[in-house]
Amino acid sequence: QVQLVESGGGLVQAGGSLRLSCAVSGGIFSISAMGWYRQAPGKQREVVATITSSGTTNYIDSVKGRFTISRDNGKNSMYLQMNSLKPEDTADYYCNAYLKTGMLYWGKGTLVTVSS
């Protein structure tokens, strides 16, 4: 079973940066792809960025050029570097892992608040 723990959220002013981390344990060799999602108050959860086991990345348009997703298999971790943050980036951020078996696991989230 895969466990995911996010960290790195916090309060930052608009224009600032944060780096989110997702620590992975258990079943790491079964992971096919991973991703970062976010959910703002009153809104549905949306995908922010994804990365496959081969390193292919995808981003939603609103974060392209500002956010960077990466994986460090040696450290069993995934990251989301967020630059030029905007108030509309405020949300709970979640990491997930999609296994080769088709199972999907989620972390419990970390809150990012961007003040104007």
Secondary structure, DSSP 8 states (H G I E B T S, - for coil): --EEEEE--EEEETT--EEEEEEEESSGGGEEEEEEEEE-TTS--EEEEEEETT--EEE-GGGTTTEEEEEEGGGTEEEEEE-S--GGG-EEEEEEEEETTS-EEE---EEEEEE-
